[in-house]
Amino acid sequence: MAGAMSRLWIDVEDLFAHAGAFRRPSGIQRVTFELCRALAEANDAGFLRHAGRRGFRVTSWREIEALFQTLATAPPDTAPPRFWEAQLGAIRTLSQLPASLLPPKASGPAAPFAAGDTLLVAGAGWDDPTHAARVSTTCRSFGLRLAVLLHDLIPLRRPEWCDPQTVLRFTRWSDHLLAAADIRLANSQATARDIRARCTARGLPERPLHVLRFGDGFAPQPGATPGIEGRYALFVSTLELRKNHALLIEAWRTLLAEQGPQAVPRLVLVGREGPLVADLMASLRASRFLDGHVLWRQHATDADLTALYRGCDFTLFPSLYEGWGLPVAESLCFGKPCLAASATSLPEVGGELVRYFDPMDLSDAVRVIGDVMRAPAQLAVRSLQIRQNFRPTPWRDTAAQLCATLGS
């Protein structure tokens, strides 16, 4: 066990809830899974699911691994539909999910909590209106320490990029947990600054705040091919406003006009359609996805992602606001040059190995992307520099840092 703490417990219910509502994992689910896997391999944590109105039950790592394997590999037509689409937007919380979309109920033994144990919230629990109260009440009842890892505060900082109900749920959830937490954790210095500012604005008591260095990327999964002819650039992200797909599409439109279709690689978008992008999708469809120069892979498996990363010329990540920026790290893990926004946490992820542009400035994005397209030989040089100089952080190092932090 790690340090002086008696036992570390991790609430993983949101992983099961996500699997009941979406076909693929998003960034938070990937991070949570990789962190849990590293802790499981070191036997440094127990895992919990919700039971009844207030309780927790122990679940096995094997069950979590099997769940995530389904998310990462199942063909799209066998995965559950997204509940926002299935219910035409009528569902506002996970408590309203129909039985057909609910995850299987927890069946393990009741959690054997002991005073001095630590309960870690590391995922995305805000869609469950009972989550924050369940966690804080349990910690008070059993004398547990509460540690909360926040991946970002985007619904608070930029609510215009989110569904209004998400903003409301996230605000209640995050403020409750920040107030109740004994230890606050962030995934970047940028997120830590946001947490400090929020706690100050809300008049919350001071608590220790630590930044975890996340691991880089996911385990490559062989067995697929890109299925794309010719050269292409890759953008991996849910389609939503803050990810800035609109700027990238406009940059591609400009570059096609300036350099001609033969000189511009295809742009491959990988990710599901999120909220508030109906106009963007309508524009893409009306243009026939820029006459075939934009390809959309909505439900890529992990094997598909591996093949797409390995086959691309370079990657892009123009996001306006990030808590961390996992696709930037993934690109570097595959030895691929990345062109990313110079915003929030992204320079923390990419350092000097990534080339940056202003995500609010179309002309700057066109300049940076165009420079790369005009000098394709430099991509091989840049890839070599990445392979020689990038030192990925293993998730076991993140797990060890977490245990040391919670044990101090």
ABEGO torsion letter per residue (X at the ends): XBEABABBBBBAAAAAAAAAABABBBAAAAAAAAAAAAAAAAGABBBBBBBEAABBBBBBAAAAAAAAAAAAABBAAABBBBAAAAAGGABABAAABBAAABBBBBABBBBBBBBGBBBBBABBAAABAAAAAAAAAAAAAAGBBBBBBBABAAAAABAAABBAAAAAAAAAAAAAAAAABABBBBABAAAAAAAAAAAAAAGBBBBBBBBBBBBBEBBBBBGBBAGBBEBBBBBBEBBBAAAGAAAAAAAAAAAAAAAEAAABBBBBBBEBBBBGAAAAAAAAAAAGGGGGABBBBABBBAAAAAAAAAABABBBBABABBABGAAAAAAAAAGBBBBBBABEAAAAAAEAABBBBBAABAAAAAAAAAAAAABAAAAAAAAAAAAAABBBBBAAAAAAAAAAAAAX
